[in-house]
Amino acid sequence: MMTIRVHHPDQLAWRKIGDIPMGWMRDHIDATELEGQLSFHEAGDEKTMQLMEMRLNPQTLIAPHAHDEDEIFYVAEGSLHWQDKSLAAGGSIYIPAGVTYSFRTGDAPARLLNFRARADHSFRPAALVG
């Protein structure tokens, strides 16, 4: 039987991204991203959805990479910028599995929600995607 889970904002477990053990991946993540924070509203598993929230500083670079699952970013605060495009708070972007992407936050702090259909901790840096 499934249980309804409620996640109050003051009960989230926030972690500095740079404090998370990540082994070889650390070499492929920009130093500005390591200064950000993340928390899982729902960690998910092989059958259930994952929801992660990120708090990023101004001008944070998310280096080029891909994941094994489709994902949606919702910009709750701040903005995202890539190529010649930008996305303001209230907007969202869908990224299919396997598609390499990168973005930078704008001049203000950003708060992003990241949705995936199931838990996905895959990380394929652009340098290794082929």
ABEGO torsion letter per residue (X at the ends): XBBBBBBBAAABBBBBAAABBAEAAAAABBAAAAABBBBBABAEBAABBBBBBBBBBBGBBBBBBBBABBBBBBBABEBBBBEABBBBBGBBBBBBBGBBBBBBBBABBBBBBBBBABBBABBBBAAABX
